[in-house]
Amino acid sequence: MSYYLAFDAGTGSGRAVIFDADGREIAAVGQEWWHASDPRYPGSMDFDCDANWGHLARCAREAIAKAGIDPAEIAGVSATSMREAFVLHDKTGAELWACANVDARADAEVRDLRAADPALEHALYTASGQTHALAALPRLLWLKRHMPEVLDRAAHLTMLSEWVLWRLSGALVAEPSNMGTTGLIALTDHKPVAAAFAQIGLPESLIPPMVASGTVVGAVSAEAAAATGLRPGTPVVAGGGDCQIGTIGLGIVAEGDCAVLGGTFWQQVVNVRADLTDPGMTLRLNPHVLPGLAQAEAISFFTGAVMRWFRDSFGQGQSYTALEEASRHIPPGAHGIIPIFSDVMRYGRWIHAAPSLLNLSLDPEKSGPAAIFRALQENAAVVAAANLRQVFALSGHTPDRIVFAGGAARSTHWTQILADVTGLPVVRSKISEATALGAAAAAATGTGAFASLAEAGRAWSDLEAPQDPNPGLRALYDEQSARWSAAYAAQMTLVEAGVTASMWRAPGS
């Protein structure tokens, strides 16, 4: 039997997950981690390469032991990671500096870029699908101002998924789906964007050689084998950005396929043509791990975090399960409660209103924990539906169904709400580790088990029967969506006037 090991370097934890040749999870070990802020620099969030590699290596050793397999049976290893986070290496490959995806130190640099050249951001977005909000350019300019000695020594930039490959094999490579989130490479041909490098004053060779997901890049070194418990010489295969490669694990492999990934943030993603553009700079467009495709992405902020906040602050000691069970008895529409948290995706100027709950009743039955919990679940679906409508309008295609994955998808009730609000059938994945499964699919493809990532995704995805929308609720939820949109616009005027504080705003917004 052949097995595949996937490393997943996420925002809040690192994991090692082992799958068998049929895509079944055999063992998983995770380690929570946090990214320290440098007290000198507000908004900074550093990534500790040595400590976090130690965590990942230990996870691999323990996963192999937990699976009870011979490391020689692991046919290939790959990696996925949070996007936007990157590592700078010197000419020997040694790490110089690294940041996590949530790093937001470059606020002044974004403002300065916009002031110096108002047209630059749109030009870079047209080329790369990325705005200044999450891109690498402002952070690199920050380094130029505050840590020039680091930038002077930088020879290569890798994303965390490729940093893992370097730690495993010594190979310095770039993979488009993750590197694309820096805004430094083009969406279509994946070549460096000259205008971005001109702003930094660094050579385009900062980007290592580009390889496709599913490509063997090297072999596990003796040093990495001693750390991870893997067999020396095990093939090391390029993986990809967590969102893009995660959809492989869901079987989202054709143009127009659609998924909602419900975690701390909710991501609404649709496979689109690689040459699709968005003149309004509303959506994020990322290179895909699949050839010829990109992924249009909209992000709902803090959706899962809001549910945890409500449970801990107002749930009166009840669990999620208990709160949801009580909320099932609240009628659709949740007595008109309007939650104000995440806005729809506005990538060009990304600001969210102050967290609020509007239109509460003094009747405790209509504004108690159960009613608010249902309102929050419905609001997550309302924002997701609005984001998806933007993607569908841009692509000119509405899918036949939505695949729902992540922690929120464990709830059949929430799944039904998403179907009712969007008006589309919703299918849940039976796979809890879809992101790691996508990376394992890359390892399996690279070592010859499949002819393509798409073939691997179709073979390994495991979906439940669809939950169909209730057409009788469509008018109610359309009206609810319109009221939320109007209320959100009014709340944004308070933020702009300085009366309330934004829940989150992108650097420079």
Salt bridges, closest charged atoms under 4 A:
ASP20 OD2 - ARG24 NE 3.01
ASP22 OD2 - ARG24 NH2 3.32
ASP38 OD2 - ARG40 NH2 2.76
ASP46 OD1 - ARG105 NH2 2.73
ASP50 OD1 - ARG167 NH2 2.67
GLU62 OE2 - ARG58 NH1 2.90
GLU84 OE2 - ARG284 NH2 2.57
ASP90 OD2 - ARG153 NH2 3.75
GLU95 OE2 - ARG167 NE 2.90
ASP103 OD1 - ARG105 NH2 2.76
ASP103 OD2 - ARG139 NE 3.65
ASP107 OD2 - ARG111 NE 2.98
GLU109 OE2 - ARG145 NH1 3.02
ASP112 OD2 - ARG145 NH2 2.63
GLU121 OE1 - ARG114 NE 2.81
ASP242 OD1 - ARG83 NE 3.24
ASP275 OD1 - ARG273 NE 2.91
GLU297 OE2 - ARG83 NH2 2.70
GLU297 OE1 - ARG284 NH1 3.46
ASP312 OD1 - ARG311 NE 2.80
GLU325 OE1 - ARG328 NE 3.61
GLU325 OE2 - HIS329 NE2 3.93
ASP343 OD2 - ARG346 NE 2.82
GLU378 OE2 - ARG374 NE 2.81
GLU433 OE2 - ARG15 NH2 2.41
ASP462 OD1 - LYS430 NZ 3.81
GLU464 OE1 - ARG428 NE 3.08
ASP478 OD1 - ARG474 NE 3.24
GLU479 OE2 - ARG483 NE 3.11
GLU496 OE2 - ARG349 NH1 3.03
